[in-house]
Amino acid sequence: MNDNEMYKAFYAWMIEQTDPAYKLNVINEDSVDFETDVATAHVQFFHLEYEIVSFTIDSPKSEEPLFFLHFELKDMDHAKQLFREMIQSLKSAQSKVTTKILLSCSSGFTTSFFAEKLNNAVETLDLDYEFSAVSYTELFEAAIDKDVVLLAPQIGYLLKKANEVLKDKIIMQIPTDVFATYNVNRMIDIIKEELAKKEKVEEVIEDIHDPEWDSSIVIVALIRRNRKYEIHFRGANQEEAIERGLVVKETLDLHDLEDVLDVLFIRHPEIKGVAIVSPGNVYNGHLTMPVAKIFDYDVVGEFTKRYNRTFVLCNDANAAAVGYYANNRDCGNLLVYYHPLGNVVGGAGVIVNGNLLTGKEDIVGECVNYMKLLNFSEDRFELARTPEGIVEFITKVVTPMICMIGPDTLAISCDLLTDTEELKQSFMKYIPERNMPVIRKFNNNYWELFYGAGVLLYNVLHGNYEYREDLKEYR
């Protein structure tokens, strides 16, 4: 079956997939919509050198796509599988586009009662709001997929800290008189007013091209966020960014990564190399990421054979360390601690004398290996859930590395960390001030990951590691 025959067969099969859950709307021979009351799935065909298919789900009630991917149409079973995943996401979109509102107090008890009353009220008023309540210790983890966070008056003093951590949420203290009387109507009015004020803030990641780069490259980063999987990709050459995009899915399969690469190489055959950034265990081009059910997969070997291009696989903390170092030349020997929100432990990247240290089978920076040896004041999983607990957590996880490496700079990417001075004072219980590294915090907007992975890829492409004298080795 040639490409055109494959397109016609898949198109014919797709428009036969009727379901009472959605309305089928054939726009033309290259565009079909699947519509529900709350969202629309768009299927678009592009007839390029190869057949390309794009699946997107969006909703007027959501600020970002609920589902997005594009792929080369070359395997009918794979295309049908992706279509079914899209339809499943479309059917479950009702819960995703509801405005989710989280209440929190010290124990979660009083706010749970208020949340129940609010849910009863919005059901009567036919509003797309959903209320839930948690204790303060659970707040930051539970807030990941929420739109609005309401703090009870008794923890109102934590409002500033919550705003610093949950920058993309609406955060409010419930007025004392509203909370004391469980005035659901007034609370709903306040929420409506705040939602009306909110303006969408685009997340901007600076382009990663570098005047010294002499080849076209692509960086692909696997990110677990908001209980979804995201595949971010950026292409660049010496003069400009050549491609950028995002795939959003409920699950992650390495076929999704292949789909991204297939399309990128069709559009940009000049691409010489790809750096893949991922959490999890990375060693000798192999990836193990249990949460995605990926175990010891030879990413570099399989993709090099498949695409006949240069591939490198980078741990996210190591890539962040290289990216930070490359753009902060005054930092000296560097320790980067990278701890995304929602993770129970972070990872570390270490650069000494311009070299990224990885150690035997890339064990350097794998903090999880010695967690059970550390003496925490309470359960470490609980400490890693709040700004107050994260200070002790980072102190006890990172102190052994500081004592062993003696870095000049400790750079930290951790949303829950709001006060580096408080962290310094915590470190000084164990480390003399004269031995303290300079502590800096950097935002987790992924720029360091992309740029660092680009540097590592270019070092491999140049073979002799002379591209960056200050980052001269990658093993």
C-alpha positions in Angstrom: 0.0 0.0 0.0 1.6 3.3 -1.1 1.2 6.6 0.9 -1.9 7.8 -1.0 -3.6 4.5 -0.6 -2.8 4.5 3.1 -4.3 8.0 3.4 -7.5 7.0 1.6 -7.9 3.8 3.7 -7.3 5.6 7.0 -9.6 8.5 6.0 -12.4 6.1 5.0 -12.0 4.1 8.3 -11.9 7.2 10.4 -15.2 8.7 9.1 -16.9 5.4 9.8 -16.1 5.7 13.5 -19.5 7.0 14.6 -20.3 7.4 18.3 -23.2 9.0 20.2 -20.6 10.8 22.3 -19.6 13.1 19.5 -20.8 14.7 16.3 -18.8 14.0 13.1 -18.2 17.1 10.9 -16.4 16.5 7.6 -14.8 19.8 6.7 -13.1 18.6 3.5 -11.0 15.7 2.3 -8.1 16.8 4.4 -9.9 18.0 7.6 -12.4 16.3 9.9 -13.8 17.4 13.3 -15.3 15.4 16.1 -17.4 17.7 18.3 -18.8 17.4 21.8 -20.5 20.0 24.0 -17.3 21.0 25.6 -14.4 20.2 23.2 -13.5 19.5 19.6 -11.0 17.1 18.1 -9.5 18.2 14.8 -7.9 15.8 12.4 -5.8 17.4 9.7 -3.9 15.7 6.8 -0.8 17.3 5.1 0.3 15.8 1.8 4.0 16.5 1.8 6.8 14.2 0.8 5.1 11.8 3.1 1.6 11.8 4.5 1.4 13.7 7.9 -1.6 13.6 10.2 -2.2 16.0 13.1 -4.6 15.3 16.0 -5.6 18.2 18.3 -8.3 18.6 21.0 -9.2 22.0 22.2 -12.0 23.7 24.0 -13.1 27.3 24.5 -13.0 26.6 28.3 -9.3 25.5 28.3 -6.3 27.7 27.8 -4.2 25.0 26.2 -4.7 22.0 23.9 -6.1 19.0 25.8 -4.3 16.7 23.3 -1.9 17.3 20.5 0.3 15.2 18.3 1.3 14.8 14.7 2.8 11.7 13.0 3.8 10.2 9.7 1.0 7.9 8.3 2.9 4.8 7.6 1.3 2.1 9.7 -2.5 1.6 9.8 -2.6 -0.2 13.2 -0.5 2.6 14.8 -2.7 5.3 13.3 -5.8 3.6 14.5 -4.3 3.3 18.0 -3.5 7.0 18.1 -7.0 7.9 16.9 -8.6 5.8 19.7 -6.4 7.6 22.2 -7.6 10.9 20.9 -11.2 9.9 21.0 -10.8 8.6 24.6 -9.3 12.0 25.6 -12.2 13.8 23.8 -14.7 11.8 25.8 -13.0 12.5 29.1 -12.6 16.2 28.3 -15.6 17.2 30.4 -13.7 16.8 33.6 -10.7 18.5 32.2 -12.4 21.7 31.2 -14.3 22.1 34.4 -12.8 24.9 36.5 -11.2 23.0 39.4 -11.0 24.8 42.7 -9.0 23.6 45.7 -9.6 24.7 49.3 -7.1 24.2 52.0 -6.8 24.6 55.8 -4.5 23.2 58.4 -6.2 19.8 58.5 -8.6 19.9 55.6 -11.6 19.2 57.8 -13.4 22.6 57.8 -12.6 23.3 54.2 -14.0 19.9 53.2 -17.3 20.8 54.7 -17.3 24.2 52.8 -16.3 22.4 49.6 -19.2 20.1 49.9 -21.6 23.0 50.3 -20.0 24.8 47.3 -20.4 21.7 45.1 -24.1 21.5 46.0 -24.5 25.2 45.1 -22.8 25.0 41.7 -24.8 21.9 40.8 -28.0 23.9 41.5 -26.6 26.9 39.6 -25.4 24.7 36.7 -21.9 26.1 36.9 -18.8 24.2 35.6 -17.0 24.4 38.9 -15.6 21.5 40.9 -14.5 22.0 44.5 -12.2 19.8 46.6 -10.3 20.3 49.9 -7.0 19.1 51.3 -4.8 19.8 54.3 -1.9 22.3 53.9 0.7 19.5 53.7 -1.1 18.1 50.6 -1.8 21.5 49.0 1.1 22.0 46.6 0.9 18.5 45.1 -2.9 18.6 44.9 -2.8 22.0 43.2 -0.9 20.9 40.2 -4.0 20.4 38.1 -6.2 23.0 39.7 -7.2 26.4 38.5 -8.0 28.2 41.7 -6.6 27.7 45.2 -8.5 29.1 48.3 -6.8 29.3 51.6 -8.7 29.3 54.9 -8.2 32.4 57.1 -6.2 30.4 59.6 -3.4 29.8 57.1 -3.8 33.1 55.3 -0.3 34.0 56.4 1.0 31.5 53.8 -0.6 33.3 50.9 2.6 34.9 49.7 4.5 31.6 49.8 1.7 29.9 47.9 1.8 32.6 45.2 5.5 32.1 44.8 5.2 28.4 44.3 1.9 28.2 42.3 2.6 31.1 39.9 0.1 30.0 37.2 -2.8 29.6 39.6 -5.3 32.1 41.1 -4.5 32.1 44.8 -6.8 33.8 47.3 -7.5 33.8 51.0 -11.1 33.2 51.8 -12.6 36.3 53.5 -13.0 35.6 57.2 -16.7 36.5 57.3 -17.4 34.3 54.2 -15.6 31.3 55.7 -17.2 31.7 59.2 -20.7 31.7 57.8 -20.1 29.3 54.9 -21.5 32.0 52.5 -21.4 29.9 49.3 -23.1 32.6 47.1 -20.5 35.2 48.1 -17.6 32.8 47.6 -18.9 31.9 44.1 -19.2 35.6 43.2 -15.6 36.2 44.3 -14.4 33.3 42.3 -16.2 34.6 39.2 -14.7 38.0 39.6 -11.1 36.6 39.9 -11.6 34.3 36.9 -12.8 37.3 34.8 -9.6 39.2 35.7 -7.2 36.5 34.9 -5.3 36.9 31.7 -3.5 34.1 30.0 0.2 34.3 30.4 2.1 32.5 27.7 5.1 30.4 28.8 8.0 31.6 26.7 11.1 29.6 26.4 14.0 31.5 24.8 15.2 30.1 21.5 18.3 27.9 21.9 20.3 28.7 18.7 23.9 29.8 19.2 26.1 31.8 16.9 28.9 29.2 17.3 26.8 26.3 16.2 27.5 25.1 12.7 24.9 22.4 12.2 21.1 22.0 12.5 20.1 20.1 15.6 17.0 19.2 17.5 16.5 18.9 21.3 13.6 16.8 22.5 12.6 16.9 26.2 10.3 14.4 27.9 8.5 16.1 30.7 6.0 14.7 33.2 3.7 17.6 34.3 0.1 18.1 35.5 -0.3 14.3 35.4 0.3 14.3 31.7 3.3 13.6 29.5 4.7 16.4 27.4 7.2 16.0 24.6 8.8 19.5 24.0 11.0 19.9 20.9 13.2 22.7 19.7 15.2 22.9 16.5 18.1 25.3 15.9 21.0 26.1 13.7 23.8 28.7 13.7 21.5 31.6 12.9 18.0 30.8 14.0 15.4 28.6 15.6 14.0 26.2 13.0 11.3 24.4 14.8 9.4 24.3 18.1 6.4 22.5 19.4 4.8 20.3 22.0 3.0 17.0 22.1 0.6 16.4 25.0 -0.7 12.9 25.9 -2.1 11.0 28.8 0.4 8.2 28.4 3.9 8.0 27.0 5.2 5.5 24.5 8.5 5.7 22.7 6.5 5.5 19.4 5.3 9.0 20.3 8.9 10.1 20.2 9.4 8.4 16.8 6.4 10.2 15.5 7.9 13.6 16.5 11.2 12.7 14.9 9.7 11.3 11.7 7.9 14.6 11.0 10.9 16.8 12.0 13.2 14.9 9.6 10.7 15.2 6.8 10.5 19.0 7.3 14.2 19.5 8.0 16.3 16.8 6.3 19.4 19.0 7.1 19.2 18.0 10.8 22.5 16.3 11.8 21.8 15.3 15.4 19.2 15.0 18.2 19.6 15.3 21.9 16.9 13.6 24.0 16.4 14.9 27.6 14.6 12.7 30.1 14.1 12.1 33.8 14.9 8.6 35.0 18.1 6.5 34.8 20.3 7.2 31.8 23.3 5.1 31.1 25.3 4.4 27.9 22.4 5.6 25.7 19.8 3.4 27.6 16.8 4.8 29.4 14.9 3.4 32.4 11.8 5.4 33.5 9.5 3.1 35.5 6.6 5.6 35.7 6.3 5.4 31.9 7.0 1.6 31.9 10.3 2.1 30.0 13.1 -0.3 31.1 16.7 -0.3 29.8 15.6 0.8 26.3 18.6 1.5 24.0 17.3 4.9 22.8 20.6 6.0 21.2 21.3 2.6 19.5 17.8 2.1 18.1 17.3 5.7 17.0 20.8 5.9 15.4 20.1 2.8 13.4 16.6 4.0 12.5 17.5 7.5 11.4 21.2 7.4 10.5 21.9 10.5 12.5 23.8 11.3 15.7 21.8 10.9 18.9 22.7 11.6 22.6 20.5 10.8 25.6 20.8 13.2 28.6 19.5 13.0 32.1 17.5 16.1 32.8 19.5 17.2 35.9 22.8 16.8 33.9 21.4 18.8 31.0 20.2 21.6 33.4 23.7 21.7 34.9 25.4 22.1 31.6 22.9 24.7 30.4 23.4 26.7 33.6 27.2 26.5 33.6 27.4 27.5 29.9 25.7 30.7 30.7 27.1 31.5 34.1 30.8 31.4 33.5 31.6 33.0 36.9 30.1 30.0 38.9 33.2 27.9 39.2 32.7 24.3 40.2 29.0 23.8 40.1 26.4 21.6 41.8 22.9 21.8 40.3 20.0 20.3 42.3 16.9 19.8 40.0 13.6 19.0 41.7 10.4 19.6 39.7 7.2 20.2 41.6 5.3 16.9 42.3 8.5 14.8 42.4 9.4 13.1 45.7 13.1 13.5 45.1 15.3 15.5 42.8 18.5 14.8 40.9 21.8 16.5 40.7 24.2 17.6 38.0 27.9 18.2 38.8 30.5 20.1 36.8 34.1 20.2 38.1 36.9 22.0 36.2 34.6 22.3 33.1 33.7 18.6 33.0 30.3 17.1 33.5 30.8 14.3 36.1 28.8 11.1 35.5 30.8 8.4 37.3 30.4 4.7 37.0 27.2 3.9 35.0 26.1 7.5 35.5 25.6 7.2 39.3 26.7 10.8 40.0 23.8 12.9 41.2 21.4 10.0 41.7 20.3 11.1 45.2 17.6 8.5 45.5 20.2 5.9 46.2 21.0 7.2 49.7 17.6 8.5 50.8 17.2 5.7 53.4 20.5 6.6 55.0 19.4 10.1 55.9 17.9 11.1 59.2 14.8 13.2 58.5 12.7 14.8 61.3 9.6 13.2 59.7 8.6 11.1 56.7 10.7 12.4 53.7 7.7 12.1 51.4 5.8 14.6 53.6 8.8 17.0 53.8 9.0 17.1 50.0 5.4 18.4 49.7 5.6 21.8 51.3 7.9 24.9 51.2 8.6 24.5 54.9 9.6 20.8 54.6 11.6 21.2 51.4 14.3 23.3 53.2 15.1 20.4 55.5 14.8 17.9 52.6 17.2 19.8 50.3 19.6 20.4 53.2 20.0 16.8 54.1 20.0 15.5 50.5 22.5 18.0 49.2 24.9 18.4 52.3 26.7 15.1 51.6 27.4 16.3 48.0 28.6 19.7 49.1 31.0 18.1 51.5 32.3 15.6 48.9 32.5 18.0 45.9 33.1 21.4 47.5 31.3 23.4 44.8 31.7 27.2 44.4 28.1 27.5 43.4 24.9 25.5 44.3 22.2 26.3 41.7 18.7 25.0 42.6 15.6 24.6 40.4 12.8 23.8 42.8 9.4 25.5 42.8 8.8 24.8 46.5 11.9 26.6 47.6 10.9 30.2 48.2 13.8 31.5 50.4 17.4 30.7 49.6 18.6 32.6 52.7 16.6 30.2 54.9 18.2 27.3 53.1 21.7 28.8 53.7 21.0 29.1 57.4 19.8 25.4 57.4 23.0 24.3 55.6 25.1 26.2 58.1 24.0 23.8 60.9 26.3 21.3 59.2 28.7 23.3 57.0 31.0 26.1 58.1 30.3 29.4 56.5 33.7 29.6 54.8 32.9 26.3 53.0 29.4 27.4 51.9 28.8 27.6 48.2 27.0 30.6 46.7 23.3 29.5 46.5 21.4 30.6 43.5 17.9 29.7 42.4 16.9 29.4 38.7 13.4 29.0 37.3 12.2 25.7 35.9 11.2 26.9 32.5 13.3 24.2 30.7 15.6 26.7 29.0 18.7 25.2 30.8 17.6 21.7 29.8 17.4 22.6 26.1 20.6 24.7 25.9 22.6 22.2 28.0 21.5 19.3 25.8 22.4 21.3 22.8 25.9 21.9 24.1 26.4 18.2 24.9 25.1 17.2 21.4 27.5 19.6 19.7 30.4 18.2 21.7 29.6 14.8 20.4 29.1 16.0 16.8 32.5 17.7 16.9 34.1 14.5 18.1 37.2 16.1 19.6 35.2 18.0 22.3 36.8 21.3 21.3 33.5 23.1 20.6 33.5 24.4 24.2 36.8 24.4 26.0 34.9 25.0 29.2 32.7 22.0 28.6 35.1 19.8 26.9 34.1 16.3 27.9 31.0 14.2 27.6 31.1 10.5 28.2 
